[in-house]
Amino acid sequence: MDLDTLKRMGLPQLEALYVEPGPLELPTGCHRGHLLRWIDSAGARHPLWRPTLTVGFAWTPFGVDFDQQRWWFWHPRLALGRFEPRIGPSRWRETETVSLHYHASRLPAPIRSVLYDEVKPLSPDLCLGIGGINAERGEGEMFFFALQRT
């Protein structure tokens, strides 16, 4: 599996890949993000969230540094959004995943309380993730993204 293959997949294929069972390990290293597909959820259709996420993830370079446990925008040196990764059940799909919890972040509390993401490592160099907000299935999940090691 490689990034080009993920970029060509439609939503049904990404959904199927995300729920495939397999052993999970916490990812390591710095990864560049790529927005793949919007999920058809109430949250993704929200008039505030969709434009905000388009600017933040479709138009802006982003990524995750799993070693530093931080998201970054524009460049890895501009890291923020500290998170704690945890292996466990997905909030949004019937699978095990690595959930990213932002309670340790120094972001303002109203922002920190809304953040939630999940990733599924496909290899040491590639992850498939679901980006969204801290809400239940059908509301919180908004888009699939890929993370490729830099």
Z-matrix of the N, CA and C atoms (Angstrom, degrees):
N
C 1 1.451
C 2 1.529 1 107.94
N 3 1.339 2 116.01 1 135.18
C 4 1.459 3 120.10 2 176.97
C 5 1.524 4 109.79 3 -136.08
N 6 1.318 5 116.20 4 172.97
C 7 1.455 6 121.85 5 -176.27
C 8 1.527 7 111.50 6 -60.99
N 9 1.317 8 118.28 7 -42.47
C 10 1.467 9 120.42 8 -179.56
C 11 1.522 10 111.56 9 -60.07
N 12 1.321 11 117.11 10 -39.04
C 13 1.466 12 120.91 11 177.27
C 14 1.516 13 110.47 12 -63.25
N 15 1.334 14 117.65 13 -45.13
C 16 1.467 15 120.76 14 177.94
C 17 1.528 16 111.13 15 -60.43
N 18 1.324 17 117.31 16 -41.54
C 19 1.466 18 120.76 17 -178.89
C 20 1.524 19 112.16 18 -63.63
N 21 1.327 20 117.40 19 -28.75
C 22 1.467 21 121.09 20 -179.54
C 23 1.527 22 112.87 21 -83.93
N 24 1.316 23 117.61 22 -16.77
C 25 1.471 24 120.90 23 -176.78
C 26 1.523 25 111.30 24 -70.65
N 27 1.310 26 114.36 25 143.40
C 28 1.455 27 120.96 26 172.69
C 29 1.519 28 110.10 27 -84.67
N 30 1.301 29 115.72 28 175.22
C 31 1.462 30 121.00 29 -178.53
C 32 1.535 31 112.46 30 -58.35
N 33 1.343 32 119.92 31 -44.42
C 34 1.475 33 117.83 32 179.24
C 35 1.533 34 113.03 33 -60.99
N 36 1.323 35 117.70 34 -38.08
C 37 1.459 36 120.49 35 179.34
C 38 1.528 37 111.52 36 -68.58
N 39 1.331 38 116.83 37 -39.87
C 40 1.464 39 119.98 38 177.35
C 41 1.527 40 110.71 39 -64.30
N 42 1.336 41 116.55 40 -42.25
C 43 1.469 42 120.82 41 177.60
C 44 1.532 43 110.18 42 -58.73
N 45 1.337 44 116.95 43 -46.67
C 46 1.464 45 120.94 44 -178.38
C 47 1.529 46 111.10 45 -64.03
N 48 1.322 47 116.80 46 -42.44
C 49 1.458 48 120.51 47 179.38
C 50 1.526 49 110.97 48 -63.91
N 51 1.324 50 116.39 49 -40.03
C 52 1.467 51 120.53 50 -176.86
C 53 1.527 52 112.10 51 -62.86
N 54 1.310 53 117.17 52 -35.64
C 55 1.473 54 119.44 53 -175.88
C 56 1.528 55 113.13 54 -91.59
N 57 1.339 56 118.52 55 -1.14
C 58 1.470 57 120.00 56 177.03
C 59 1.524 58 109.86 57 -58.63
N 60 1.323 59 116.75 58 131.93
C 61 1.465 60 118.96 59 178.54
C 62 1.525 61 110.80 60 -73.66
N 63 1.292 62 114.83 61 157.23
C 64 1.457 63 120.56 62 177.53
C 65 1.506 64 109.96 63 168.25
N 66 1.320 65 116.55 64 162.09
C 67 1.473 66 119.25 65 179.71
C 68 1.530 67 110.51 66 -67.50
N 69 1.312 68 115.52 67 142.36
C 70 1.465 69 121.68 68 179.96
C 71 1.512 70 110.72 69 -114.69
N 72 1.297 71 115.75 70 139.18
C 73 1.457 72 122.74 71 169.55
C 74 1.515 73 107.06 72 -129.29
N 75 1.327 74 116.44 73 152.86
C 76 1.455 75 119.51 74 176.54
C 77 1.526 76 109.17 75 -65.79
N 78 1.328 77 117.70 76 130.37
C 79 1.463 78 119.53 77 177.88
C 80 1.525 79 111.04 78 -66.14
N 81 1.321 80 115.62 79 157.04
C 82 1.458 81 122.10 80 175.74
C 83 1.517 82 108.60 81 -129.82
N 84 1.336 83 115.64 82 164.20
C 85 1.454 84 120.96 83 175.16
C 86 1.514 85 113.59 84 87.12
N 87 1.328 86 113.62 85 179.13
C 88 1.460 87 122.25 86 -178.57
C 89 1.531 88 108.39 87 -102.25
N 90 1.316 89 115.82 88 132.14
C 91 1.462 90 122.23 89 -175.90
C 92 1.531 91 110.85 90 -127.09
N 93 1.318 92 115.92 91 141.11
C 94 1.471 93 123.02 92 173.69
C 95 1.516 94 108.32 93 -90.24
N 96 1.325 95 116.92 94 137.42
C 97 1.457 96 122.02 95 -178.06
C 98 1.518 97 113.63 96 -94.48
N 99 1.329 98 115.03 97 153.57
C 100 1.463 99 123.15 98 178.17
C 101 1.519 100 107.91 99 -142.89
N 102 1.325 101 118.23 100 118.07
C 103 1.456 102 121.16 101 175.02
C 104 1.520 103 107.43 102 -69.23
N 105 1.329 104 116.98 103 129.78
C 106 1.462 105 121.62 104 -176.55
C 107 1.532 106 112.66 105 -102.83
N 108 1.313 107 117.58 106 -58.50
C 109 1.472 108 122.30 107 -175.99
C 110 1.528 109 109.66 108 -151.69
N 111 1.336 110 114.95 109 144.58
C 112 1.457 111 120.61 110 171.79
C 113 1.517 112 108.67 111 -77.76
N 114 1.311 113 116.48 112 142.83
C 115 1.463 114 123.19 113 175.52
C 116 1.524 115 107.33 114 -94.05
N 117 1.314 116 116.88 115 140.68
C 118 1.464 117 120.77 116 179.69
C 119 1.525 118 109.09 117 -81.75
N 120 1.325 119 115.45 118 86.28
C 121 1.464 120 121.38 119 179.15
C 122 1.521 121 108.81 120 -132.36
N 123 1.315 122 115.80 121 163.02
C 124 1.469 123 120.17 122 178.19
C 125 1.525 124 110.36 123 -59.28
N 126 1.305 125 116.92 124 -40.01
C 127 1.463 126 120.47 125 179.90
C 128 1.515 127 112.59 126 -64.14
N 129 1.330 128 116.71 127 -42.30
C 130 1.471 129 120.39 128 -179.11
C 131 1.519 130 112.39 129 -68.74
N 132 1.327 131 116.91 130 -23.21
C 133 1.471 132 120.49 131 178.12
C 134 1.529 133 112.63 132 -91.38
N 135 1.315 134 117.76 133 -5.00
C 136 1.465 135 122.07 134 -176.40
C 137 1.531 136 109.73 135 -62.77
N 138 1.333 137 118.15 136 135.40
C 139 1.471 138 120.43 137 -176.38
C 140 1.528 139 114.89 138 -66.01
N 141 1.307 140 119.12 139 -16.74
C 142 1.462 141 121.48 140 175.79
C 143 1.528 142 110.92 141 -91.90
N 144 1.343 143 116.80 142 -46.40
C 145 1.457 144 120.32 143 -173.30
C 146 1.522 145 112.97 144 -68.36
N 147 1.328 146 118.24 145 -45.06
C 148 1.471 147 119.76 146 -173.58
C 149 1.529 148 111.75 147 -59.87
N 150 1.348 149 120.10 148 -49.70
C 151 1.469 150 118.46 149 178.48
C 152 1.526 151 113.01 150 -64.66
N 153 1.316 152 117.75 151 -38.00
C 154 1.459 153 121.18 152 179.90
C 155 1.528 154 110.62 153 -63.64
N 156 1.321 155 116.83 154 -45.28
C 157 1.458 156 120.76 155 -179.70
C 158 1.525 157 112.01 156 -71.11
N 159 1.323 158 117.63 157 -30.77
C 160 1.465 159 120.41 158 176.27
C 161 1.527 160 109.91 159 -62.51
N 162 1.323 161 116.97 160 -46.77
C 163 1.462 162 120.50 161 178.29
C 164 1.532 163 110.13 162 -63.33
N 165 1.323 164 117.02 163 -45.18
C 166 1.461 165 121.25 164 -174.26
C 167 1.517 166 115.52 165 -74.53
N 168 1.333 167 117.39 166 -27.23
C 169 1.461 168 118.39 167 -172.94
C 170 1.524 169 114.79 168 -127.10
N 171 1.314 170 119.04 169 -22.09
C 172 1.467 171 120.35 170 176.57
C 173 1.527 172 111.00 171 -94.25
N 174 1.330 173 116.91 172 -34.86
C 175 1.468 174 121.02 173 -175.20
C 176 1.518 175 113.48 174 -101.37
N 177 1.312 176 118.29 175 -19.05
C 178 1.466 177 122.34 176 -174.29
C 179 1.523 178 109.89 177 -112.14
N 180 1.332 179 118.09 178 131.90
C 181 1.466 180 119.11 179 173.49
C 182 1.535 181 109.58 180 -60.66
N 183 1.327 182 115.65 181 135.31
C 184 1.465 183 120.29 182 -179.72
C 185 1.519 184 109.48 183 -144.15
N 186 1.305 185 114.62 184 167.99
C 187 1.447 186 119.56 185 176.59
C 188 1.510 187 111.69 186 -174.23
N 189 1.315 188 114.85 187 -176.17
C 190 1.455 189 122.60 188 -178.13
C 191 1.525 190 108.19 189 -133.79
N 192 1.311 191 115.40 190 132.90
C 193 1.458 192 121.30 191 172.25
C 194 1.530 193 106.14 192 -106.91
N 195 1.319 194 116.12 193 102.98
C 196 1.459 195 119.83 194 -177.36
C 197 1.522 196 112.14 195 -71.52
N 198 1.320 197 118.10 196 -26.58
C 199 1.463 198 120.34 197 178.36
C 200 1.529 199 110.85 198 -69.94
N 201 1.318 200 116.79 199 -41.20
C 202 1.467 201 122.03 200 177.80
C 203 1.531 202 112.05 201 -86.47
N 204 1.329 203 116.39 202 -11.76
C 205 1.465 204 123.98 203 -177.28
C 206 1.524 205 111.35 204 56.31
N 207 1.349 206 114.63 205 53.04
C 208 1.464 207 121.12 206 179.87
C 209 1.523 208 110.93 207 -144.00
N 210 1.333 209 114.72 208 146.35
C 211 1.464 210 121.93 209 167.88
C 212 1.516 211 107.74 210 -81.18
N 213 1.339 212 116.87 211 153.72
C 214 1.460 213 120.31 212 173.72
C 215 1.523 214 109.46 213 -136.43
N 216 1.318 215 114.88 214 154.67
C 217 1.464 216 122.93 215 175.50
C 218 1.520 217 107.60 216 -129.49
N 219 1.323 218 116.90 217 140.06
C 220 1.458 219 126.72 218 -178.16
C 221 1.524 220 112.65 219 73.57
N 222 1.329 221 118.80 220 -51.41
C 223 1.461 222 121.87 221 -177.44
C 224 1.534 223 108.59 222 -156.49
N 225 1.337 224 118.20 223 145.91
C 226 1.469 225 119.73 224 -179.30
C 227 1.526 226 114.56 225 -55.42
N 228 1.322 227 118.16 226 -25.29
C 229 1.478 228 119.27 227 177.71
C 230 1.525 229 111.62 228 -70.23
N 231 1.322 230 117.79 229 -16.26
C 232 1.458 231 121.68 230 179.36
C 233 1.528 232 110.11 231 -98.19
N 234 1.318 233 115.16 232 49.44
C 235 1.465 234 121.71 233 -176.23
C 236 1.520 235 111.14 234 -79.48
N 237 1.311 236 114.27 235 142.53
C 238 1.462 237 122.32 236 174.77
C 239 1.512 238 107.40 237 -154.48
N 240 1.284 239 118.49 238 -172.21
C 241 1.460 240 120.48 239 176.86
C 242 1.513 241 113.62 240 62.70
N 243 1.321 242 116.31 241 55.21
C 244 1.471 243 120.52 242 178.56
C 245 1.532 244 109.27 243 -57.16
N 246 1.324 245 115.58 244 140.29
C 247 1.462 246 120.82 245 179.68
C 248 1.522 247 109.82 246 -136.98
N 249 1.315 248 114.74 247 164.22
C 250 1.463 249 122.12 248 172.65
C 251 1.525 250 107.32 249 -117.03
N 252 1.348 251 117.75 250 117.87
C 253 1.471 252 119.57 251 178.94
C 254 1.532 253 110.82 252 -81.87
N 255 1.336 254 115.94 253 139.92
C 256 1.460 255 121.09 254 178.59
C 257 1.526 256 109.33 255 -138.67
N 258 1.313 257 116.20 256 131.79
C 259 1.462 258 120.52 257 173.91
C 260 1.523 259 108.34 258 -83.30
N 261 1.329 260 115.71 259 131.81
C 262 1.457 261 120.01 260 179.39
C 263 1.515 262 110.81 261 174.42
N 264 1.328 263 116.49 262 -169.36
C 265 1.463 264 119.78 263 -178.18
C 266 1.531 265 111.75 264 -67.76
N 267 1.313 266 115.02 265 141.99
C 268 1.455 267 121.12 266 175.50
C 269 1.522 268 110.06 267 -67.48
N 270 1.290 269 116.25 268 145.02
C 271 1.457 270 121.43 269 174.08
C 272 1.531 271 110.33 270 -76.29
N 273 1.332 272 116.08 271 -27.12
C 274 1.466 273 119.80 272 -169.28
C 275 1.515 274 115.30 273 -112.39
N 276 1.310 275 119.22 274 -15.31
C 277 1.457 276 122.69 275 -177.00
C 278 1.528 277 109.50 276 -139.12
N 279 1.328 278 116.94 277 160.30
C 280 1.461 279 122.13 278 178.89
C 281 1.527 280 109.06 279 -83.76
N 282 1.319 281 116.86 280 78.15
C 283 1.453 282 122.58 281 -178.67
C 284 1.517 283 109.95 282 -164.09
N 285 1.302 284 115.88 283 168.25
C 286 1.459 285 122.01 284 170.58
C 287 1.522 286 107.57 285 -91.13
N 288 1.315 287 116.45 286 145.71
C 289 1.452 288 120.89 287 -176.77
C 290 1.530 289 110.13 288 -152.89
N 291 1.315 290 115.51 289 176.67
C 292 1.461 291 121.22 290 171.99
C 293 1.522 292 106.16 291 -104.60
N 294 1.325 293 116.11 292 110.01
C 295 1.464 294 119.67 293 179.30
C 296 1.522 295 109.77 294 -91.82
N 297 1.317 296 115.63 295 144.79
C 298 1.460 297 121.79 296 -179.56
C 299 1.522 298 108.36 297 -107.88
N 300 1.322 299 115.68 298 116.41
C 301 1.467 300 122.51 299 -177.75
C 302 1.527 301 108.77 300 -107.69
N 303 1.318 302 116.45 301 132.11
C 304 1.465 303 122.51 302 -170.26
C 305 1.522 304 114.30 303 -105.54
N 306 1.308 305 119.21 304 15.21
C 307 1.465 306 121.03 305 -178.19
C 308 1.530 307 112.59 306 -61.51
N 309 1.327 308 117.73 307 -25.87
C 310 1.473 309 121.02 308 -178.91
C 311 1.529 310 112.66 309 -84.65
N 312 1.314 311 116.99 310 -5.64
C 313 1.459 312 120.69 311 -176.85
C 314 1.527 313 111.05 312 -69.42
N 315 1.324 314 115.28 313 153.74
C 316 1.469 315 120.55 314 175.98
C 317 1.526 316 111.34 315 -94.05
N 318 1.322 317 116.56 316 8.12
C 319 1.459 318 119.53 317 175.68
C 320 1.528 319 109.16 318 -63.62
N 321 1.327 320 117.78 319 157.63
C 322 1.468 321 119.55 320 178.25
C 323 1.531 322 111.16 321 -55.87
N 324 1.323 323 116.28 322 142.35
C 325 1.467 324 122.06 323 -175.32
C 326 1.530 325 113.21 324 -52.03
N 327 1.345 326 120.21 325 -42.46
C 328 1.470 327 118.27 326 179.90
C 329 1.531 328 113.12 327 -62.72
N 330 1.311 329 117.44 328 -33.29
C 331 1.463 330 120.94 329 178.09
C 332 1.526 331 109.52 330 -76.44
N 333 1.312 332 116.04 331 -47.81
C 334 1.464 333 122.20 332 -178.35
C 335 1.534 334 111.32 333 -56.64
N 336 1.319 335 117.41 334 -39.19
C 337 1.463 336 120.62 335 -176.85
C 338 1.526 337 112.68 336 -70.78
N 339 1.316 338 117.86 337 -18.45
C 340 1.465 339 122.19 338 -178.76
C 341 1.528 340 111.87 339 -89.90
N 342 1.323 341 118.00 340 -22.95
C 343 1.463 342 121.72 341 -172.39
C 344 1.529 343 112.77 342 -75.53
N 345 1.332 344 115.48 343 138.00
C 346 1.460 345 122.17 344 172.74
C 347 1.526 346 107.72 345 -167.52
N 348 1.320 347 117.01 346 135.16
C 349 1.457 348 123.02 347 178.34
C 350 1.513 349 108.41 348 -145.70
N 351 1.339 350 115.01 349 162.52
C 352 1.449 351 121.41 350 175.80
C 353 1.524 352 109.24 351 -136.20
N 354 1.325 353 115.91 352 149.08
C 355 1.464 354 120.41 353 175.24
C 356 1.523 355 109.74 354 -135.10
N 357 1.303 356 114.26 355 149.54
C 358 1.460 357 122.70 356 177.50
C 359 1.519 358 107.10 357 -123.19
N 360 1.334 359 118.73 358 104.73
C 361 1.459 360 119.92 359 178.24
C 362 1.530 361 110.46 360 -62.72
N 363 1.323 362 115.94 361 128.68
C 364 1.464 363 121.71 362 176.32
C 365 1.525 364 110.78 363 -99.46
N 366 1.326 365 116.00 364 -26.74
C 367 1.461 366 124.00 365 177.00
C 368 1.527 367 106.18 366 -161.95
N 369 1.325 368 119.44 367 175.17
C 370 1.466 369 119.57 368 176.79
C 371 1.538 370 112.92 369 -61.82
N 372 1.331 371 117.14 370 -20.54
C 373 1.463 372 120.89 371 -175.35
C 374 1.519 373 114.53 372 -109.02
N 375 1.337 374 118.61 373 -2.82
C 376 1.461 375 120.65 374 -173.95
C 377 1.519 376 110.90 375 -146.10
N 378 1.340 377 115.16 376 132.60
C 379 1.462 378 121.90 377 176.12
C 380 1.521 379 109.04 378 -128.05
N 381 1.323 380 115.39 379 149.44
C 382 1.458 381 122.71 380 170.64
C 383 1.511 382 106.59 381 -108.86
N 384 1.321 383 117.83 382 131.19
C 385 1.448 384 120.50 383 -177.01
C 386 1.506 385 113.01 384 -130.78
N 387 1.325 386 114.65 385 162.90
C 388 1.454 387 122.69 386 170.37
C 389 1.514 388 106.62 387 -119.11
N 390 1.331 389 115.52 388 122.95
C 391 1.450 390 121.47 389 177.33
C 392 1.513 391 110.21 390 -99.45
N 393 1.304 392 116.01 391 145.34
C 394 1.454 393 118.67 392 -179.68
C 395 1.500 394 112.75 393 -177.39
N 396 1.306 395 113.93 394 -152.49
C 397 1.453 396 121.53 395 -179.64
C 398 1.527 397 109.25 396 -124.03
N 399 1.295 398 116.01 397 167.35
C 400 1.451 399 123.60 398 -178.11
C 401 1.528 400 109.51 399 -75.00
N 402 1.329 401 115.84 400 75.83
C 403 1.465 402 122.20 401 179.87
C 404 1.523 403 108.17 402 -148.08
N 405 1.306 404 115.80 403 166.18
C 406 1.456 405 121.42 404 -176.13
C 407 1.527 406 112.52 405 -72.41
N 408 1.325 407 115.08 406 171.31
C 409 1.465 408 122.83 407 178.60
C 410 1.529 409 110.30 408 -55.25
N 411 1.325 410 114.92 409 137.93
C 412 1.457 411 120.81 410 -179.05
C 413 1.513 412 112.82 411 92.69
N 414 1.309 413 117.03 412 -16.97
C 415 1.459 414 122.57 413 179.64
C 416 1.521 415 111.46 414 -121.55
N 417 1.324 416 116.98 415 -42.43
C 418 1.456 417 120.48 416 -170.42
C 419 1.512 418 116.06 417 -85.41
N 420 1.327 419 118.19 418 -35.98
C 421 1.457 420 120.37 419 -175.92
C 422 1.533 421 109.49 420 -78.60
N 423 1.352 422 115.62 421 132.38
C 424 1.460 423 118.64 422 -172.84
C 425 1.516 424 114.91 423 -125.24
N 426 1.333 425 118.20 424 -35.48
C 427 1.463 426 118.72 425 -178.61
C 428 1.520 427 110.86 426 -156.21
N 429 1.325 428 114.34 427 152.04
C 430 1.457 429 121.13 428 170.02
C 431 1.516 430 108.46 429 -88.70
N 432 1.323 431 116.08 430 141.87
C 433 1.455 432 121.28 431 175.05
C 434 1.517 433 109.51 432 -139.17
N 435 1.317 434 115.37 433 158.04
C 436 1.460 435 121.87 434 175.16
C 437 1.516 436 108.06 435 -111.40
N 438 1.313 437 115.78 436 149.06
C 439 1.458 438 122.72 437 172.67
C 440 1.523 439 107.45 438 -123.43
N 441 1.327 440 116.52 439 120.52
C 442 1.462 441 122.15 440 179.34
C 443 1.519 442 108.98 441 -115.66
N 444 1.324 443 115.23 442 130.55
C 445 1.469 444 120.56 443 -179.33
C 446 1.527 445 109.85 444 -57.18
N 447 1.345 446 115.00 445 135.99
C 448 1.467 447 119.96 446 -179.79
C 449 1.519 448 110.64 447 -87.40
